[in-house]
Amino acid sequence: MPQATINKEEDKRLIINAYRRLLKSMKSDMDDTDRKNIRMAYEIAVEAHSKQRRKSGEPYILHPIEVARICAVEIGLGPTAIIAALLHDVVEDTEVTLEEVTEKFGDRIGLIVDGLTKLDGMYNVESKQAENFKKVLRTLVEDVRVILIKMADRLHNMRTLGSMPRHKQLKIAAETDYIYSPLAHRLGLYNIKTEFQDLIMKIKEPETYQEIVSKLQDTEQERASYVKEFIKPITDALSEINYPYRITGRPKSIYSIWNKIKTKKIPFEEIYDLFAIRIILDVPIKKEKQICWVVYSIITDVHTPIPERLKDWITTPKSNGYESLHTTVVGPMGRFVEVQIRSQRMDEIAERGFAAHWKYKGVTTDTQADVYDNWLDSVREILENNDSDAIEFLSDFKTNLFNEEVYVYTPKGDMKILPKGATALDFAFSIHTDIGYHCSAIKINNKLVPMGYKLQNGDQVTITTNKNQKPSEAWLKMVVTGKARSKIRFAMKEVKRKQGEFGKEALERKLKNLKVSFEENVDTLVKFYGLKSRPDLYFDIATEEILVQDIKDHFSVEGNKLVLIPKEKEGIEVPEITEVKRGRKYEGTPRLMINGSSDEYQYSLASCCNPVQGDHVFGYLTANVGLKIHRTTCPNATNLMANYGYRIMKAEWVSSTKSSFVAELIITGVDDGPGVIERLSRSISSDLGLNIRSFFIEGHEGYFEGKINLLVTNKNQLNIAIRGLQNLDGISSVTRTEA
């Protein structure tokens, strides 16, 4: 981190103003001890970070102060979290030790700060990011404020990414997309999740983001007039409920608009539900549900409802605690408008999620289970398997962050909430690990089904167990939830370990016969056979994948050690090893600058996203096929950058070349017979002057969908082709495939 002593008056003024802003924002009750500890934490942090600056050039201390303010204002946390937020980077980045923090502020704040401090010395792990996040989650189950402060930290970093190099912006955005955004959703932090999504899009799709922002600004006045026209008759009718209420109209997030454009394949101008109307009622908790339905009745008397778009999350709250009644109605000019009806309590939980949940804990209706406690229990169960590697763990954990869910029932009528796509076997593990392990048959609504049956809303599930039944490797393909996957893998490892005991005994006998030490040589064999661990070696010996009698064919004994026999002495032909990192490219291939170097690397374009010249791209160093160039919007980009950041390389197009790139387009429109094919072919070949590599088209009941692979020289040419095809008669949409 750049070193620069804070001695300027301007810096001091910035720091003092930021601290005063923090103090003014704190609305929770504080006693003198809280005020004293906040002041002490602030002074320690100022001194510890005094020689540090952010990439933007501002004093580093402004970051922890702003993280603390976000905790107070946007998440609703109290003094303990604010103290920990002020100190969240001191142990990691300065001379202050965890012991000093614990001594001055107590064990609880010491625990939180420890949870927020990244692990050091992780040189032999596959993914530092995953290992660090696993550490955070271990602390989460002891004090959830760790993850809430981590959210505030990430939010401020995302807001201030502008001064970072673009390739680092992409890595941070990918991490946020992979884990922080879905976690914000799972914790009910709606505003933070929405801002994460918008900021991620701003980095990954800057041109599209700015285009939507401009269009929203251009239509702002028109939307405001429409909202007034829509709510006027509702306001008149709501006077009869005799409870205070407020109506707000907020535009949908930029990301959600972009997502609708992609999924519905319609232009911005054809999206009419760009905003949602929210009616928030100040009513007693016991009357919340009743009054919400009364308001629903009033609204549907004024505007025509669309029955299939009614979503009742007040009778059955979402698994993240979200409660609200949603309906879509037909407003003036035939436009669809979403209306959300909720109480003040529901609104606070919807906006602040977990933090607001504790405020109302114990006063909610009987229908709302303690969703966060249940969720934390599921995280604890995944964490129980300490031997799972971090990337495996993170993958399991992500399944607990689902957006969509299904509601199913036990034979006694108890409801279980599982992610959409969960199977009958997932249900068995959700009831109890032992029921999952010994599950032998499953009935859905009294009908026998396969274990891999995908659950549907309203299913009643009956599990039959058999004590002799045990999990198998095939079960991993039948489940999607983190708990089921981690428990099955754990059971597989136990089976493997027990079998491996026989392999270990056989290896011990062999090494004893060779008169070499077991402990000093076993890791040499693990490395030679390309295995991850000793248990893998023992298992392969037990299953005769590796034969112990072959060891003497590969190794000689010198002293007390096994020494590898050179391959030429084994009589095996030694393949020629070629340098793959750098090398001259053939003329005419696309030229890229890798990690800012003018030297050319050997690389190939990834087939999963087919980048063309002009796309925002990055390089990913694979384990076995060299450097692959991906688009930043590639479906695999988020996973690669979030889990394997150390393999990511900065890639930029050097200059225009005569190279050709393959771009795949999906075209939909009105099927008016053979004329469609002729019109598309003529436009592409004659009007646009492009070559068609492949063309597939299928029509059905007046609608067609075509898939066309074109050869283009750059992104500009591709965009011109898309616009040209969109302007043809009968064409509904033209989109570039993401996968």
N, C-alpha and C positions, 0 to 999 in steps of 0.2 A: 504494500500500500504506500502511495506517495507520502513523503514526510514533509510537513510544513508546520512550524510552531504557530499556535494561535496567539497572536499578539496585536492584531489590528483591532482598532476600535470598532470597525464595521462588523468584524466577526463576533466580537463580544456582544454587540447590540443584537445581532441575529440570534445568538444563543439565548440571551436573556428574554427576548421577545417570544421565542419558541417555547421557553419554559413557562412564561406567564400565560401563554395561550393554552398550554397543557393544564395548568392549575385552574383556569377559568372553565375549562371543559369538564372538569370532574364534578359530577352531580351526586355521586354516592356519598352516604354519611361517612365522615372521617373524624377520628378523634385526634388528640394531640400527638399520640404515638405514631399514627399513620402519617401525619404531616411532617413530623420530625424524620421518619424513615425515608419518605419520598425526597425530602431535601437532601438527606445524607446520600441516597442513591444517586441523585442528580450530581452532587459535588464529586463523588467518586468517579462517575462516568465521565464528567467534564475533564477531570485531571487525567484519567487513564487514556482517553482518546485525544488528548491535547495536541499530539503531534501527527494526527492522522487526518486525511482529507478523503472525501469521496471522489469518484472519477469526474464528477461535475466541477470539482474544485472547491466546493463548500466544506466547512468544518464537519468532520464525521459525526460529531456528537448530535448534530441536527437529526440524524437518522434514528437513533434510539429514542430521542424525545418525541419524534413524530410517530414512531411505533407505539409508544405509550399513549399518545393522544388518540390514535386509532382504536386502541384497546378500550379506552374510556368512552369515547363518543360513538364509534361505529359498531362496537361489539357489546358495550355496556358492562365492562369488567370493573372491579373495584381496586382498592389500594394495593393489595398483594400483587396482583397482576401488573399494575403500573410500575411498582418497584422492580419486579423481575424484568419487565420490558426495558426499563432504563439501563439495566445491567446485563441485558441478554448477550452482548458481544464482548464484555470485558474479559472474561476468562479465555475466550478463543483468540482474541486479537491483541491483548495487552498483558502487562506483567501481573495483573491482579489474579489471585488464585481462587479456586472454588472454596478452599478452606477459609479464606478471608471473608468471602461473601457469606458463608454459612455462620461464621463467628459473629459477624456484625448484624445479620438480618434473620438468623434462625434457620432451622432445618427445612422448613417448607419452601422458602425462597431459594435456598441452596439446591433443593431437589429440582425446582422449575428451571433455574439457570443451568444446572447440569444437563437437563433434558434438551435445552436449547443450544448447547455447545457441541460443535461437530467433533466427531472422532478424529484422533490423530494417528499417524503411522500406519494407515491402511494401504500397504503397498502390494499385498498379495491377495486382494479381493477383486472380484469381477466388476463390481460397481460400487464406487464410493458413495454415490448419491443414494443408492438403495440401502447401503449399510447405515448411513446417517439417518435416513428416514425410519429405518427399523428401530434405531435407538430412540428417536422422538416418540414413536408409538409405544415403546416399552414404558416410557414415563407417562404417556397419555392415560393409561389405565389407572395410574396412581393419582394424577392430577390433570384434568382435562384442560386446564389453563395453559399448559405447555403448548398444545396444538393451536389454541386460540391466539396466543401471542405469536406463534409461528405464522399463522394466517396474516396477522397484522404486519409482521416483518416482510412477508412475501408481497403483500399488497403495496406497501410503500416502495419496495424494490421495483415492482412492475410499473408503478406510477412514474418512477424516475430512471427508467432504462435508457432514456434518450442519449445519455453521454457514453454509453457502452458501445463497443464495436458490434456491428450487426450480427456476426456469427455467435457472439456471446448472448446477445438479445434472444436469438433463436433458441439457444440451449435453455435459457431461463424460462422462456415462454413455453417450451416443450415440457419441462418439469412441472410448470404450473398447470398446463393442460392435462398432463398425465395423472397427477395426484392431488394437487391443491384445489383445483376447480371442482372435481367430483366430491372431494372431502368437504368443501364448503357447502355443497348441496346436502350432503349427508348430515351435517351439523345444523342444517336449517338456516345458514347464513346467506339468505337470498341475494341481498344487495352486493355482498362481496363476491359471490359466485358469478353474478351478472357482470360485475366490473371486470373480474378475471377474464371472462369469455370475450368481452369487448377489447380488452388490452391485448389478449393473445391474438385476436384477429387483426388488430392494428399493426402488430409486428409481422405476422405471417402473410397477411393479405393487405398491405398498406394501400394499394390503389383502390381495391374494392371497398375497403373501410372508408376512405375519404369520399368515394363516390356516393355511398349511402348517407354519410353525414351531410353532404351537400344537398342531396335530395330531401332529406328530412328537414333541413333548414328552409329549403324552398317551399315546402308544403306545410310549414309550422302554422301559419296564420289560417290556412284552410282547415287544418285539423282542429284548431282551437274553436273556430266557428261551428264546426260539425259537432264537437263535444257539447257546446252550449245548446245547440238545437236538440241533441239527443237527450240531455238530462232535464230539460225544462219540464216536460210532462211528468217525468218521474218525481221531480222535486215537489210538484203540486200534489201528487198522490201520496207521497211519503209523510205528509203532515199528520195523517191519521194514526201513525204508530206510537206517537207520544213519547218517543225516546230521542235523545240527541243523536245526531248522525252527521257525517261529512262525506262528501263525494269528491273523488279526485279522478282525473284522467291523465294517465301517464303513457308516454310512447313506449313501445316495445324496445328491447335492447337492440343495438346494431347487429349483434351476433345472431339473435333470434330472427331478425328480418332476413339476414344473409342466409341463414339455415333454411328458411322457408323458400327463398328464391331457388336454392339448390335442390331441395327435396321435392317441391311442387313444380319446379321447372317453369316458373312464371316470372315475368319482369317486375321490377319494383312498382311500376304504375298499376299493376293488377292486384297488388296486396292491399286490401281495404281495411283489414283489422290491424292497422299499424299501432294501435293503442288499446289499452284496456281501461274500462271504467271500474273504479273500486268504491264500494259503499261500506263505510266503517261505522259500526253502531256502538254507542256507549250504553250497554245493557248489563244487568246483573248476570253472573255466570250461569245461574240456574235457568235463565230464560234465553240464553244465547241461541240455542238451536231453534226454538219456537219462533223467535223474532226474525231470524235469518230466513226461515221458510215463509213467513208473512211477507217480508220484503221481496222474496222471489216471486210470490204470487202477484204482488203489486206490479213488478217490472214486466212480468209476462202478460198482464192485462193491458199494459201500455204498448209493448213491442212484441211481435210474434216470436216465440221461442223456437229453437231448433232442438227437439227432444234428445236426439242422439249425442248432443254435445253438452249435456248436463253432467257435471262432475260433483258428486257429493262427498267432500272430504271433511264434513263436520260430523256426520254419523260414523264414518270410518276414516280417521285421520291417516295421513301418509306415514310411512315408517320413520320419517325424520321429524315427526311431530306437527307437520303442517296441517292446519285446519282452515277450510274456506269452502264456500259454496260457489261453484263456477257455472255460469250458463252463457250460451251464445244466442243472441237475438238478432232479428232483422231490423235494422234502424232505418232512418230516412234514406232515400235514394237506393234502397235495396242492399245496403252494405251490412256485412256481418260485424257485430260488435260483441266482444267478450265482456261480461259483467261479473265481478268478483264481490261476493257478499260475505262479510265477516265481522266479528266483534273487535273491540279495541284490544282485548287480550290476544285474540287470534292474530291480529295484525302485528302486534309486538313480537309474538313468537315467530311469525312468518318473516319478519325483517331481521330479527336478532338471533333467532334459532336457539341454540343451546344455552346461551347466557340468559335469555328471557325465560326459558323453560324453568330454570331454578327459582325464579321469582314467583312463579305460579304453581310450583310443585306442591302437591297436597291439596290444592283447591280446584283442580281440573275435574271434569266429569268422569264418572266411572268408566265410560266407554274408552277413554284414552289411557292406554297402558303406559308404563314408564319406558318409553321407546328408547331413550338414550342409555338407560341402564342395561336394557336388553342388548343394544348394539355394542356397548363396551364389553359385555360378557362374551359376545361373539369374537371381538378382537382379542380378548384374553385367551380364548381357546386356540386361536391361530398362533398366538405368541408362545403357547405352551410347548410347541414343537421347536425347541431351541436349535436343533441340528439342521433345520431347513436353511438353504442359502438365501441371501437377502433378496435377490431378484425373484426367486420362487415365492418368497414370503410376500413381496410387494404385489405380485400377480394375484396371489390369494386374497390379499387385503383389498385390492381394487374391486373384487366382486362384491364386497360389502358396501360399495359406494354407488349402488345402482340408482338410476333415475326412474325407471319404470318397475312396477311391482305387480305381483298376483296375490290374491287373497284366497287361501284355501283353509279347509276345516278338518279337525280331528273327528273321529266317530262320536265323541261327546259334544261336538259343536264348538270347541275352542278354535279361535281363528289364528292362523299363522300367516305372516307376511314374508314372501320370498321374492327374489329378483325375477323379473320377467325372463322366461327361458329356463327357469329352474325345473328340475325333473323330480319324479316320484322318489328317486333315491336321495336327492337333496333333502326332501321333506323328512325322510327317515332319519338322516343325520341331524336335522334341525331339532327333532324331538329329543334325541339323546344319542351320544356317540355309540353306546352299546347296541341300541336299536339299529343304527346304521350298519355297524359291523356284522350283525347277525341277521340282517334283512334277507328273507328268502322268497317272499312273494308280496305283491302290492295290488290292492284293489282300489279303483277309483269309482265312486258312486256304485259300489257293490259289483263292479265288473273287473275281472283280472286284466292287468295291463303290464307291459314290459317295464323294467326298472328305469329305462331311459325315457319314459313317457313324459312329455312336457306338460306341466301343470297349467290349468286354465282357471280363471276366476270362478269361484263357487264350488270347485271340486271338493268332495269329501274323500279323505284318503285313509285307508286302513292298511296297516303294516302287519305282516306275518313274519315272525322271527324263528330261527332255528339255531340252537347253540353250536351246531357243527358247521354252520355257514361262516365263511371268512371272506374278507375283501380280496379282489384279484386286480391285476394290472388293468384289465378291461374296464373296471369300474371308473377309472379316472376319465374315460371318454364319455361316461354317462352323467357326470355331475358338472355343475358350473359354480357352486358356492365355494367360498374360501374355506369354510369349516369342513365341508365334505372332502374337498381336495386334500387339505392338509392332513386330515385324519386318515384318509386312505393311503397317502404317501407314507405317513408314519407307520401304519400297519405293514406296508410293503417293506419298509426299512427294517422292521423288527423281524419279519420272516427272512429277509436277506441276511440280517446279522446272525440269526440262529443257524442258517445254512452255512454261513461263512465260518462258523466255529470249526466245522469239519475241514474246510480249506486251510484255516490257520494251523490246525494240528498237522496236516499233511506237509505244509510249508516248513513248519518247525522241524519236523523229522528230516526233511530233505536237506535243510541248511545245516542241521547237526551232522548229517552224514558227510556233507562237504567240508565240515569242520570250520564253519564261519559263524560269526555272531548273528543272531536273528535281528536284534534291535538295530545294529549298525548297517544292515544290508536290505531290510525290507523296503525302505523308502526308495532305494536304488531300483528295485523291481517295479514299484508303483510307477516311477517315472519312465522306466524302459517300456512298459506296456501301455503307456499313455492314459493311465487311470487317474481319477481325482483323489482317491483316498485308499487307505489300507483295507477297509471293509469291502471296497469294490474288488480289490485283488483277491481277498479271501473267498469272496462269492464266486468269482470267475474260476478259481481253482476248484471249489466245491462242485461247480456245475461242469467242470472239465473244458471250459472255454480256454483255460490256460493249463498246460500239462507241466507239473513240477519236474518231470524227467527231462524236459526240454531246456531247463535253465542252464545245464552244463554245456549245451550247444551254443549258447550266446555269451556265456561268462567263463572266465578263468578265475582261479583262486590265487590271490597273492596276499600272503600273510593271513589276516583275518577278514579280508574283504573280497567281494565279487568285483571283478574288473571286466568291463565290456570288451569282447573280442572285436577288433576292427572288421567291418563288413567284408572287405576284400579277402580277409583270411577265412571268413565263413563260406567263401565260394559263392557269394551273392553279388550280382552285378550292381555297382553303385551308380545310381542315376545322376546325371549332370545337374547341378544346382545353378539356377540362373538368378541374377539380381532382378527383383521385380519392383523395387521401390521407384527407381527413376529410369528413364530411357527415352530416346527420341521418339516422337509420334510420327506416324506416316502422314504424308501431305494430304490435306483434304479432311482430316478428322477434326472434330470440334476442339478448340483450344481453350484450356482453363488454367487459371493461376491457382495453385494449391497452397494454402497457408501463407499467402503473400509472396511466395517464391516464384521467380521467373523461370526456374528449372521446371521442366515438364515431367509430370508423373505418368506412369501407366495407369489408366483407369478405364472404366466402361460406364455407359449410361444405364441406370437401373431400369429394368423392364416393368417394374411395378407402377411407375409413374411417368415413364417416357419423357424426361425433361427435354425442352427445346431451347435453343439459344435465346437468351433474354429472360428466361425463368429465373426466379430466385432459387439458388441451389446450395447444396453442401455436400461434402465428401464423407463417406463412411468406410472405414478400413475394416473389411470383413476378415474373418478368421482364416478363410481358405481360398477366396477368389479375388483377392486384391481390393483395390479402391473402387467403390461404386459411387456414382454421382446421382443424388436424389433431388427432387423438388422439395422445397420447404413445406409445401402443402401435401406431400406424399402421405398416404394413409399410414405408412410405417414410420414417418419422421418423428412423431411424438414419442413412441416407444424407444427408438434408437437414441434420440438425444437425451431422454430422461434417464435411461438405464445405462447407456454406454457413452457418456459424454467424452471420455478420454479417447475414444476412437473417432470422434467427429473432427473433420478437417474443413477449414474455410476454403470455399471454392467460388471463383468468380470468372466469368467469361472474359477472355483477354481481348478479343477483337472479332469483328465480323469475319466469318469464313464461308466457303462455298459448301459447307457440309449440309447434308439433309438429315432431318429428324422425323421420327414417326410420331404423329399426334392422332389420338383416337377421339372421334366426336360421336355423340349420341344425338340423333335427330328424330323428333316426333312431329306428327302433323296429320292432316286430313288425307285419308287414303282415297284418291280418285282414280285408281287404276294404274295402268302401265305408264301414264304420263308423269308420275312422281319420279320414277327412276330416271327417265329421260331428262326431266327438268333439273334434277340434282346433278347428274353426270355432266350435262352441258354447262351448268354454272361453275362446277369445280374445274373441269378440264379447259373449257373455252374461255369463260369470263374471267376466272381467277388464275388460269394457267398453271394449275397444280396437278401433280400426279397422284392417282388413287392407288394405294397399295392393296387394300381389300375393301369390299363393300358387301354388307349383309343387310337385307331389309325384309321386314315381315309385317303384313297388314292383317287387320282383324276388325270386322264390324265398323268400317268407316274410319279406323284409326291405324296409323302405321308407326313403327319404330325402326330406325335404321342405325347401323353401327358402321362408321366409315373410318378407315385408317388413311391419313394423308401424309405426303412427304412435304415438309415445309423447311424453310431455311432459318426462321427465327420466330419469336413470339409475336412480333408485329404482323408478320404475314399470316400467322394463325388467327389473330384477332380480326384481321380484315376478312379472312375466309368465313369466320363465324358470323360477322355482321352481314356479309353478303348473302349467306344461306338463310339467315333469319328474315331477310327482306323478301324472300321468295313467297309467292302466293301459296297458301295452305300449310305453311310451316309454322308449327306452334312453338317449338323450342329447339335450340342448338346449344349443347353444353359439352365441354371437354371432360373426359372421364378423369376421376381422381385416382382410380385404381386400375 
